[in-house]
Amino acid sequence: MTDENRPLDDRPLDQAPLDQEPLDQGSPDRRPLRFGTFLFPRTVAGRALLDHAAQAEDLGYDLIAVPDHPYNPDYLDQIALLSAVVGRTSSIRVLTDVVNLALRPPAVLAKTAWTIDRIAPGRLELGLGTGGLWDQIAAIGGPRWKPREARERLAEAIDVIRLLWSGDADVTYDGRYYQLDHPQPLLPPQQPIQLWIGSGGPLMRRLTATAGAGWIPNGNRLDLDTVRADAAHFDTELTAAGRPRTAVPRLYNAFFGHKLQDRSEGFLVGPAGQWADELTALALELDFDTFVLGDRETPVEHLQIFADEVIPQVRAQVAAARP
């Protein structure tokens, strides 16, 4: 049986990214909890998106996260919008949640991220994904990658990005898909840029653990049991990669089907107190330290409710449970 025809769980990764430790953030007991808001880049919202970002900063949020769907005519460009956000705000961090690698070559992406870091030092975090929605990608001239190729390209892209950020004067890379041939060097980022990987299946979790990047579990409206199972599998991959369970940060996207409402109807669908308890469980049981809240239908006033009734309660409950 060829590698391409094996079940996904049995397919080895041909290459692992350069073995580079993530940012030194310590264990979750010391890593601060962070809360972000998801900014859907809808064209009709226009400059109101920047008002949303400014309000989030005023309310004490830590992060603005934006998705990447260049093929969607109703969405603004992710990178351009994040650049506008850092210009409108002063300290809140911004996250590509996540970049569609199929439409953004890694060397160019490394330069783009580096540029934002030069303008707003220490405020960008780079989330990477393999791509998806291949019909839409192909419709604007993009490729159609099979799962194996997409994973291998992501592994190589991480290598390329880290090499270009290294500050080394003489860089080469000879991958299956990407090459570097002594490019003119960049200065290193002014502050280390945290890499994240959106990881759905078992082989993507393995790649994330091997790369030492932050983990963003993929999925819409995951239930707590599914998140627990995924986290257990990720812990196993970290152990196999020789990394402790607490080696990398973990981010949970609490949108797409999660909803703040009066009546409880499932995991992260209910009132503020339920949200606080369930986010606390993710932090204490599964070591998640970063949470992105909201969805495309969330009214702006929910920013205030999360800031007043959910975030302080989670911080207090986690602090009380940890020595």
Backbone torsions as a table, in degrees:
resi	resn	phi	psi	omega
1	MET	NA	132.3	179.4
2	THR	-76.6	160.0	177.6
3	ASP	-56.2	-39.7	-174.5
4	GLU	-68.0	-21.9	-178.3
5	ASN	-100.4	-1.3	177.4
6	ARG	-71.7	154.9	170.8
7	PRO	-58.1	149.6	-175.6
8	LEU	-55.9	-39.6	-175.7
9	ASP	-63.8	-23.7	-175.8
10	ASP	-96.2	-4.9	-175.5
11	ARG	-83.3	117.4	177.8
12	PRO	-73.2	154.1	170.3
13	LEU	-78.1	127.8	-179.7
14	ASP	-68.3	-32.2	-179.0
15	GLN	-137.6	144.7	171.6
16	ALA	-109.3	148.9	179.1
17	PRO	-63.6	162.7	175.7
18	LEU	-50.7	134.8	-174.9
19	ASP	-77.9	90.7	-179.5
20	GLN	-123.3	129.2	-179.1
21	GLU	-66.6	149.6	174.3
22	PRO	-70.5	177.3	176.4
23	LEU	-55.2	143.0	-178.2
24	ASP	-76.2	89.3	-178.2
25	GLN	-110.1	5.2	177.9
26	GLY	72.5	-170.1	178.7
27	SER	-82.4	165.8	178.8
28	PRO	-59.2	-24.5	176.9
29	ASP	-62.7	-26.6	-179.4
30	ARG	-109.6	-21.4	-178.4
31	ARG	-72.4	125.4	-176.1
32	PRO	-67.8	144.3	171.7
33	LEU	-68.3	142.4	178.5
34	ARG	-132.1	147.0	-178.4
35	PHE	-131.1	130.4	179.6
36	GLY	-123.3	173.1	174.5
37	THR	-123.8	145.1	-177.5
38	PHE	-91.6	124.6	-177.6
39	LEU	-106.6	102.2	177.7
40	PHE	-76.7	121.6	-169.9
41	PRO	-82.2	54.6	-177.3
42	ARG	-70.2	133.2	-178.4
43	THR	-58.1	-39.5	-176.4
44	VAL	-65.7	-23.3	-179.5
45	ALA	-73.8	-33.5	176.2
46	GLY	53.9	-133.3	-175.7
47	ARG	-67.5	-14.8	175.6
48	ALA	-61.3	-25.8	176.2
49	LEU	-61.9	-37.1	178.6
50	LEU	-70.3	-34.5	174.8
51	ASP	-63.6	-40.7	177.6
52	HIS	-59.5	-45.7	-179.7
53	ALA	-63.7	-42.7	179.9
54	ALA	-64.8	-38.8	178.0
55	GLN	-65.2	-41.3	178.1
56	ALA	-59.5	-42.7	177.9
57	GLU	-63.2	-43.2	179.8
58	ASP	-62.1	-31.9	-179.1
59	LEU	-84.1	-2.1	175.6
60	GLY	94.0	11.1	175.1
61	TYR	-64.9	154.9	-176.7
62	ASP	-97.0	-19.2	-163.9
63	LEU	-152.2	142.2	168.2
64	ILE	-114.8	124.1	-179.6
65	ALA	-113.2	137.9	-178.0
66	VAL	-133.5	135.1	177.4
67	PRO	-82.1	174.6	-175.4
68	ASP	-128.8	104.8	178.0
69	HIS	-136.5	74.2	-175.5
70	PRO	-62.1	-22.4	-177.3
71	TYR	-82.3	-8.4	-176.4
72	ASN	-90.4	113.8	-177.1
73	PRO	-67.2	-15.0	-180.0
74	ASP	-90.1	-0.5	-177.9
75	TYR	-113.7	140.7	169.9
76	LEU	-74.6	162.4	178.6
77	ASP	-69.2	135.0	-176.6
78	GLN	-59.4	-54.1	-173.7
79	ILE	-66.9	-41.0	178.8
80	ALA	-63.0	-40.7	179.6
81	LEU	-66.4	-43.8	178.8
82	LEU	-62.5	-36.2	176.6
83	SER	-63.0	-40.4	177.0
84	ALA	-66.3	-36.5	178.8
85	VAL	-62.8	-45.4	-179.1
86	VAL	-67.6	-26.2	175.5
87	GLY	-73.8	-30.8	-178.2
88	ARG	-83.3	-28.3	-175.9
89	THR	-108.3	177.9	-174.5
90	SER	-121.1	-25.6	-174.1
91	SER	-143.0	-22.8	-176.3
92	ILE	-62.1	141.3	-179.6
93	ARG	-83.1	159.6	-179.9
94	VAL	-127.2	146.3	-175.3
95	LEU	-132.4	131.7	166.8
96	THR	-79.9	113.6	-168.4
97	ASP	-123.8	72.7	-4.6
98	VAL	-122.6	168.9	176.1
99	VAL	-70.0	138.0	175.5
100	ASN	-85.5	95.9	-173.4
101	LEU	-61.2	-28.4	-178.5
102	ALA	-62.6	-21.4	-177.8
103	LEU	-115.6	5.2	-178.5
104	ARG	-137.0	98.8	-178.3
105	PRO	-56.5	140.0	-171.5
106	PRO	-62.6	-36.7	179.8
107	ALA	-66.1	-40.9	177.1
108	VAL	-67.4	-40.0	178.6
109	LEU	-62.6	-40.3	177.2
110	ALA	-59.3	-42.5	179.2
111	LYS	-68.1	-39.6	179.3
112	THR	-62.0	-48.2	178.9
113	ALA	-63.2	-41.3	178.1
114	TRP	-59.7	-39.1	179.8
115	THR	-63.3	-45.3	177.9
116	ILE	-61.9	-38.5	178.0
117	ASP	-64.1	-34.7	178.0
118	ARG	-67.5	-34.1	-178.9
119	ILE	-81.4	-38.9	-175.7
120	ALA	-134.0	78.3	-172.5
121	PRO	-56.8	131.9	173.7
122	GLY	76.1	8.6	-174.4
123	ARG	-104.8	-10.8	-178.6
124	LEU	-99.2	136.1	167.7
125	GLU	-122.3	136.2	-170.7
126	LEU	-108.8	106.5	173.7
127	GLY	-92.7	133.5	-175.8
128	LEU	-117.9	144.3	174.3
129	GLY	-138.8	162.1	-176.4
130	THR	-78.1	-18.1	-173.5
131	GLY	111.4	179.1	-178.8
132	GLY	172.6	-178.5	-177.7
133	LEU	50.8	58.1	-168.9
134	TRP	-65.1	-29.4	176.9
135	ASP	-63.2	-43.3	179.3
136	GLN	-67.6	-38.3	178.0
137	ILE	-63.9	-45.1	-179.6
138	ALA	-65.2	-30.6	-177.6
139	ALA	-65.2	-22.8	177.5
140	ILE	-109.3	22.0	173.6
141	GLY	93.0	7.9	179.7
142	GLY	-84.2	174.1	-176.8
143	PRO	-85.0	171.4	168.4
144	ARG	-118.7	104.6	-179.1
145	TRP	-98.0	138.1	169.5
146	LYS	-74.8	160.1	-174.8
147	PRO	-54.0	-42.2	-178.5
148	ARG	-62.9	-47.1	-179.6
149	GLU	-63.9	-39.4	-179.6
150	ALA	-61.0	-42.5	178.6
151	ARG	-65.4	-44.7	-178.6
152	GLU	-64.6	-38.3	177.6
153	ARG	-65.3	-39.5	178.5
154	LEU	-63.4	-43.1	177.8
155	ALA	-59.3	-44.0	178.8
156	GLU	-67.9	-37.6	180.0
157	ALA	-60.8	-38.8	177.8
158	ILE	-62.8	-42.7	175.8
159	ASP	-57.1	-50.2	-176.2
160	VAL	-60.9	-46.3	-178.5
161	ILE	-62.3	-45.9	-178.6
162	ARG	-65.9	-38.5	177.5
163	LEU	-62.7	-43.5	-178.4
164	LEU	-69.6	-24.3	176.0
165	TRP	-87.8	-6.4	-171.4
166	SER	-70.6	-22.9	-175.5
167	GLY	82.6	0.5	178.9
168	ASP	-64.8	139.7	-176.8
169	ALA	-76.1	-23.5	-175.8
170	ASP	-132.8	102.2	-174.1
171	VAL	-117.9	131.6	170.7
172	THR	-133.6	154.5	176.7
173	TYR	-155.4	130.6	-177.3
174	ASP	-126.6	78.3	179.0
175	GLY	-92.0	175.5	177.0
176	ARG	-66.8	-35.2	-173.8
177	TYR	-113.3	-30.1	-175.8
178	TYR	-128.0	144.7	-179.7
179	GLN	-134.9	148.6	169.8
180	LEU	-126.3	131.8	-176.6
181	ASP	-127.2	78.9	177.1
182	HIS	53.4	53.3	177.8
183	PRO	-68.5	157.2	174.1
184	GLN	-61.9	131.6	-170.4
185	PRO	-73.9	148.4	168.4
186	LEU	-89.4	154.6	164.2
187	LEU	-66.9	150.4	175.2
188	PRO	-61.7	154.8	172.7
189	PRO	-54.0	149.5	-178.1
190	GLN	-65.3	-32.3	170.1
191	GLN	-135.3	149.6	-179.8
192	PRO	-55.5	136.2	179.4
193	ILE	-96.3	118.7	179.7
194	GLN	-68.3	127.8	172.8
195	LEU	-95.2	138.9	173.0
196	TRP	-125.0	153.4	174.8
197	ILE	-127.4	128.0	170.8
198	GLY	-77.1	115.9	-169.6
199	SER	-124.3	119.1	178.4
200	GLY	-101.1	-72.0	-174.9
201	GLY	-79.6	177.3	-175.5
202	PRO	-62.1	-37.8	-178.7
203	LEU	-72.8	-30.3	174.7
204	MET	-70.0	-36.7	175.0
205	ARG	-63.8	-38.4	177.8
206	ARG	-62.5	-44.8	179.3
207	LEU	-60.6	-43.1	-179.5
208	THR	-62.0	-44.5	179.7
209	ALA	-64.2	-41.6	-179.8
210	THR	-66.0	-39.2	-177.3
211	ALA	-74.1	-19.4	-176.5
212	GLY	71.0	24.6	178.7
213	ALA	-93.1	163.1	175.0
214	GLY	-64.7	150.9	-174.3
215	TRP	-106.1	125.5	171.7
216	ILE	-118.9	103.2	179.2
217	PRO	-66.8	130.9	178.9
218	ASN	-80.2	154.7	173.9
219	GLY	138.5	147.6	178.5
220	ASN	-103.5	127.5	-179.8
221	ARG	50.8	57.6	173.9
222	LEU	-68.0	145.3	172.8
223	ASP	-92.7	164.3	-172.9
224	LEU	-62.6	-38.1	179.5
225	ASP	-63.3	-38.8	177.9
226	THR	-65.8	-42.2	178.6
227	VAL	-63.3	-41.1	177.6
228	ARG	-59.7	-45.6	-179.2
229	ALA	-63.9	-43.5	179.0
230	ASP	-63.2	-41.1	179.9
231	ALA	-65.2	-38.5	177.3
232	ALA	-63.2	-41.7	177.2
233	HIS	-64.8	-39.4	179.0
234	PHE	-65.9	-39.9	176.4
235	ASP	-59.1	-40.6	178.3
236	THR	-62.4	-41.8	178.9
237	GLU	-67.2	-37.4	176.2
238	LEU	-61.6	-43.8	178.7
239	THR	-61.5	-43.7	178.9
240	ALA	-63.1	-31.1	179.4
241	ALA	-84.5	0.4	179.2
242	GLY	77.8	24.3	179.8
243	ARG	-115.1	141.3	176.1
244	PRO	-67.4	159.0	-178.4
245	ARG	-55.7	-33.3	-175.5
246	THR	-93.5	17.6	-172.5
247	ALA	-72.0	-28.7	-173.1
248	VAL	-127.6	149.9	175.5
249	PRO	-70.3	159.0	-178.8
250	ARG	-133.4	134.0	-177.1
251	LEU	-121.0	133.1	175.7
252	TYR	-113.3	123.1	176.5
253	ASN	-85.5	104.9	-178.0
254	ALA	-98.3	70.5	176.2
255	PHE	-144.1	-155.1	178.9
256	PHE	41.9	77.0	177.2
257	GLY	99.5	-21.4	170.9
258	HIS	-80.9	140.0	-172.1
259	LYS	-149.5	137.3	173.6
260	LEU	-87.3	114.7	-177.7
261	GLN	-154.2	169.5	-174.9
262	ASP	-71.0	-36.7	-174.0
263	ARG	-98.3	135.9	178.4
264	SER	-78.8	126.3	-179.2
265	GLU	-136.8	26.8	178.5
266	GLY	133.5	-176.5	-175.9
267	PHE	-60.9	122.1	-179.2
268	LEU	53.9	34.7	168.9
269	VAL	-130.9	96.7	-175.6
270	GLY	165.7	-163.6	-175.4
271	PRO	-76.2	172.7	-174.4
272	ALA	-59.2	-40.3	-179.5
273	GLY	-62.4	-39.8	176.4
274	GLN	-63.4	-44.7	177.8
275	TRP	-56.8	-45.6	-177.8
276	ALA	-61.4	-44.3	-178.8
277	ASP	-65.4	-40.9	-176.1
278	GLU	-76.0	-34.7	173.2
279	LEU	-66.9	-36.9	176.1
280	THR	-60.8	-41.3	177.9
281	ALA	-61.8	-40.9	177.7
282	LEU	-62.2	-37.5	-179.5
283	ALA	-72.4	-47.9	-173.2
284	LEU	-78.6	-40.6	-176.2
285	GLU	-83.2	-37.1	-167.3
286	LEU	-120.3	5.4	172.8
287	ASP	68.9	21.6	172.3
288	PHE	-71.7	138.0	-178.3
289	ASP	-122.9	-13.0	-178.4
290	THR	-128.9	132.6	-178.0
291	PHE	-129.8	129.7	176.5
292	VAL	-108.4	120.8	-169.1
293	LEU	-109.3	149.2	173.0
294	GLY	108.9	170.6	173.7
295	ASP	-147.9	180.0	-172.7
296	ARG	-65.1	-20.4	-179.5
297	GLU	-99.9	-0.7	-177.1
298	THR	-66.8	121.0	176.2
299	PRO	-66.4	154.4	-176.4
300	VAL	-58.2	-32.4	-178.0
301	GLU	-64.0	-20.2	177.0
302	HIS	-66.3	-26.2	172.5
303	LEU	-53.7	-43.9	-178.9
304	GLN	-67.7	-42.2	-179.6
305	ILE	-63.7	-46.0	176.8
306	PHE	-58.2	-43.8	-177.1
307	ALA	-67.1	-34.4	-175.6
308	ASP	-89.7	-37.4	-167.3
309	GLU	-115.3	-18.4	-177.0
310	VAL	-107.1	-57.0	-172.7
311	ILE	-60.4	-48.1	179.7
312	PRO	-61.7	-35.5	-179.5
313	GLN	-68.3	-40.6	177.3
314	VAL	-62.9	-46.9	180.0
315	ARG	-58.6	-43.1	-177.8
316	ALA	-67.4	-43.0	-178.5
317	GLN	-67.0	-39.7	178.7
318	VAL	-68.1	-42.7	179.3
319	ALA	-62.2	-38.6	-179.7
320	ALA	-69.0	-29.9	-176.7
321	ALA	-85.0	-18.6	-177.9
322	ARG	-106.1	133.7	-179.2
323	PRO	-65.4	NA	NA
